[in-house]
């Protein structure tokens, strides 16, 4: 079975079904309205016989009344969990393809050597998609947790301390460093929670819980605007359900 992940900038094409739900389109007739470009890729999924054709398009026309464009983040609330995850993977691959057209060593053209690798047509250098690995941590202090508002947040919600893992660092070292750098406090009892692909544009978020171990909050104002301890009865606006930050907070709330 062949389905399509077609992107127009940050939007993905969805098909609305008769019962009001949404899915990724599987009608090959959409290729007449939104023809595949030279950037089209085939993405195999674990389901037997399931393929996804993914490519960006400059055309914003709709193949029919039962189709719509939807922001990729918003598609989380419309697609099944499996299709949303597939859409994110396809978006990451189209981003990687677009940013690796030429060899960084010799400047020659890169061509696909497999579904997820490219090879330089001149020097033979091979590349694969890279992930930007980041940690995110919910810090506990008795019946409260540390929530922060970062300067790059688009809305007024509070989330968890987060940051990218540096070269030569373990995940636990990154958790301790980011909390200390951004808030000035020490933590202990770091424990893994879960991980989440974050295709905005190509991240992997790794979530942790940790306990407070000393110090006063001193925010790194280059990164954070606000931050404080919050209990379940005075929570600020929280992140969207699609984020691992919200999953960490909801997990804590369920244990109260």
C-alpha positions in Angstrom: 0.0 0.0 0.0 1.3 3.4 -0.9 0.6 6.6 1.1 1.8 10.2 0.7 3.5 12.7 3.0 3.5 15.8 1.0 4.7 19.1 2.5 4.2 22.7 1.6 6.6 24.6 3.8 5.5 23.6 7.4 2.2 22.2 6.3 1.3 18.5 5.5 -1.5 17.3 3.2 -4.2 15.4 5.0 -7.4 13.6 3.8 -10.6 14.1 5.7 -12.6 10.8 6.0 -16.4 10.5 6.0 -16.5 10.0 9.8 -14.7 13.3 10.4 -11.2 11.8 11.1 -8.1 12.5 9.2 -5.3 10.4 7.6 -2.4 10.6 5.3 -3.6 10.4 1.7 -3.2 7.1 -0.3 -4.9 8.1 -3.6 -2.2 8.2 -6.3 -4.4 10.6 -8.3 -3.1 13.5 -6.1 0.1 13.2 -8.1 -1.7 14.9 -11.0 -2.3 18.0 -8.8 0.8 17.8 -6.7 3.3 15.9 -9.0 6.4 14.4 -7.3 9.6 16.4 -7.7 13.1 15.1 -8.1 13.3 15.3 -4.2 10.6 12.5 -3.8 11.7 9.7 -1.5 10.2 6.4 -0.6 10.1 5.7 3.2 9.5 2.1 4.2 7.5 1.4 7.4 7.4 -1.8 9.6 3.9 -2.6 8.4 4.1 -5.3 5.7 3.8 -3.7 2.3 3.4 -0.1 3.6 5.3 2.6 1.7 5.2 6.4 2.1 6.1 8.7 -0.8 7.3 12.0 0.7 8.3 15.2 -1.1 8.0 19.0 -0.8 5.9 20.9 -3.2 5.6 24.6 -4.2 2.0 24.0 -5.3 -0.6 24.9 -2.7 -3.7 23.6 -4.6 -5.8 20.9 -3.1 -6.6 17.6 -4.9 -10.2 17.8 -3.8 -12.7 19.0 -1.2 -11.8 16.1 1.2 -8.2 17.3 1.4 -6.7 20.0 3.6 -3.3 21.5 4.5 -2.4 21.3 8.2 0.6 22.6 10.2 2.7 19.5 11.1 2.5 20.3 14.8 -1.3 20.6 14.6 -1.5 17.3 12.8 -0.7 15.6 16.1 -4.3 16.3 17.1 -5.7 14.9 13.8 -3.7 11.9 12.8 -3.2 8.6 14.6 -0.1 8.3 16.7 1.5 6.1 14.1 0.8 8.4 11.2 1.9 11.5 13.1 5.2 9.7 13.9 5.6 8.7 10.2 4.8 12.3 9.1 7.6 13.6 11.4 10.1 11.1 10.1 9.3 12.1 6.5 9.6 15.8 7.4 13.0 15.2 8.9 14.1 13.3 5.8 13.0 16.0 3.4 14.8 18.6 5.6 18.0 16.5 5.5 17.8 16.0 1.8 17.3 19.7 1.1 20.3 20.6 3.3 22.7 18.0 1.8 22.5 18.5 -1.9 26.3 19.0 -2.2 29.3 17.4 -0.5 30.7 19.4 2.4 34.2 18.0 1.5 34.6 18.7 -2.2 31.4 20.6 -3.2 30.2 18.0 -5.7 26.7 16.8 -6.1 25.3 14.2 -3.6 23.1 11.4 -4.8 21.1 8.7 -2.9 23.0 5.5 -2.3 20.1 4.0 -0.2 16.8 5.2 1.1 18.5 7.0 4.0 22.0 7.6 2.8 23.8 9.8 0.2 27.1 9.5 -1.5 29.3 12.1 -3.2 29.5 11.7 -7.0 33.1 12.8 -6.9 35.0 11.9 -3.7 32.7 9.1 -2.5 31.9 10.6 0.9 28.8 9.0 2.4 26.4 10.6 4.8 23.3 9.7 6.8 20.6 11.8 8.6 21.9 13.3 11.8 19.9 13.9 15.0 20.3 16.8 17.3 20.1 15.1 20.7 18.6 17.1 23.6 17.7 16.4 27.2 14.7 17.7 29.0 14.2 17.3 32.8 11.5 17.9 35.3 13.1 18.7 38.7 11.2 17.8 41.9 11.3 19.5 45.3 9.0 17.9 47.8 5.5 18.6 46.4 6.6 21.1 43.8 8.4 21.0 40.4 10.6 23.5 38.6 9.0 25.1 35.6 10.5 27.7 33.3 9.6 30.0 30.5 12.3 30.1 27.8 12.8 33.2 25.7 12.3 31.2 22.5 8.8 29.9 23.6 6.2 31.2 21.1 3.5 31.4 23.8 3.1 32.1 27.5 3.4 28.5 28.8 6.0 27.2 31.2 7.9 24.0 30.5 10.9 22.0 31.7 14.6 22.8 31.6 16.1 21.5 28.4 19.2 21.7 26.2 21.4 20.0 23.7 23.9 17.3 24.6 27.5 18.4 24.0 30.2 16.4 22.5 31.9 14.0 24.9 29.0 14.2 27.4 26.8 11.5 28.9 23.0 12.2 29.0 23.2 12.4 32.8 26.1 14.9 32.6 24.1 17.0 30.2 21.1 17.0 32.5 23.2 18.2 35.5 25.0 20.8 33.4 21.9 22.3 31.8 20.0 22.6 35.1 23.0 24.2 36.8 23.7 26.6 33.9 20.1 27.7 33.4 18.9 27.8 37.0 21.9 27.6 39.3 20.6 24.6 41.3 22.1 21.2 41.9 20.1 18.0 41.3 20.4 14.3 42.2 18.6 11.0 41.6 18.4 11.5 37.8 16.1 8.9 36.3 15.1 8.2 32.7 11.5 8.8 31.7 11.0 8.4 27.9 12.2 9.8 24.6 10.5 11.5 21.7 11.4 12.2 18.1 11.1 16.0 17.6 11.0 16.8 13.9 11.3 20.6 14.2 13.5 20.1 12.3 15.5 17.0 13.4 15.7 16.4 17.1 15.5 13.6 19.6 14.3 14.6 23.0 15.3 12.4 26.0 13.2 13.0 29.1 14.2 12.7 32.7 12.9 13.2 36.2 15.4 14.5 38.9 15.3 15.7 42.5 16.5 19.0 43.9 19.8 18.8 45.8 20.5 22.4 46.8 21.0 26.0 45.7 18.8 29.0 45.0 17.2 29.7 41.6 19.4 32.1 39.6 18.1 32.1 36.0 20.4 32.4 33.0 18.5 35.3 31.5 20.0 34.8 28.0 18.0 31.6 27.9 15.1 31.9 30.4 12.7 34.7 31.1 11.0 33.2 34.2 11.2 30.2 36.4 9.9 29.0 39.8 8.7 26.1 41.9 5.0 25.2 41.3 2.6 22.8 43.0 -0.3 21.1 41.5 -2.7 23.8 42.8 -0.9 26.8 41.2 0.3 25.6 37.9 0.9 28.1 35.1 0.0 27.5 31.5 1.5 24.2 30.4 3.0 22.9 27.1 0.9 21.3 24.5 0.0 17.6 24.8 2.2 16.7 21.9 5.4 17.5 23.8 7.4 15.3 26.1 7.5 18.3 28.5 3.8 17.9 29.0 4.2 14.1 29.3 6.7 14.6 32.1 4.4 17.0 33.9 1.3 14.8 33.4 3.2 11.8 34.8 4.1 13.8 37.9 0.5 15.0 38.3 -0.8 11.4 38.1 1.5 10.4 41.0 0.2 13.2 43.3 
